[in-house]
Amino acid sequence: TGKAEISNLLNNEEDSLMTMLIAGLLTKPLAILAGVSGTGKSRMVRHLAYKTCLDEDLKPNGESAPGNFKMVQVKPSWHDSADLLGYRSAVNEKHEYVSTDFVKFVLKAHAYPKTPFFVCLDEMNLAPVEHYFAEFLSACESIRKSDVTKEWTSDPIVAATDFDNNVLNLGGDVLFESSDTALDAELKKTKARIEKEGLFIPRNLFVVGTVNMDDSTGGFSRKVLDRAMTIVMNEVHFEDLQKDDKDLTLLDD
């Protein structure tokens, strides 16, 4: 579902940057948009989410962003993955897992496998990428289709033991009800896989980082550049920047 509409975007010669971004994301789940401030990098990712949001449950209501889009502002203090992927708390004896909005969004992508989900890592090089994003970078290299089950999987970005093999501890209490009778067969299967294998990267999740190269940011290591598609944006389309998000047209309109 949606493949025809997405392929139509690839034939849109009027927006070569969008074509390059989609082609890159179909090759690797991580892309980097580099350019000076004000070129519309983060807006481009949001626009792509609007155009590919084909599920009625995820379409935006009023001024809200579509449900398949997540903006994550990278902080200079991020020197490990705790702020992005969560951590086990040492406050109490249970050492419970503390989830994050990013983890909940990955879980949401698992719940809607037919819709592309986009994470925009805004100013991703304000902190060393390989520090806070190490697990995801490693898992990117392991995305594969099982010869036995024919299902897409990857190495886990959050180990099953970290959330005690209970998907509800990841923050999926709304998407994955505690009563299994509320889940359809496919969702039950996904829930069981995550609880057994850990939180792996879903096939429909794409991460796009925006980069401003100035004296407040850092460079990229070879590990990061080898795993990402990089697009340099040097042109500013002022007419697009003046549009409201509500003016971004959905593909099926």
Buried (B, 14 or more C-beta within 10 A) or exposed (E): EBEEBBEEBEEEEEBEBBBBBBBBBEEBBBBBBBBEEEBBBBBBBBBBBBBBBBBEEBBBEEEEBBBBBBBBEBEEEBEEBEBBBBBBEEEEEEEBBBBBEBBBBBBBBBBBBEBBBBBBBBBBBBBBBBEBBBBBBBBBEEBEEEEEEEEBBBBBBBBBEBBBBBBBBBBBEEBBBEEEEEBEEEBBEBBEBBBEBBBBBBBBBBBBBBBBBEEEBEEBEEBBEEBBBBBEBEEBBEEBEEEEBEEBEBBEE
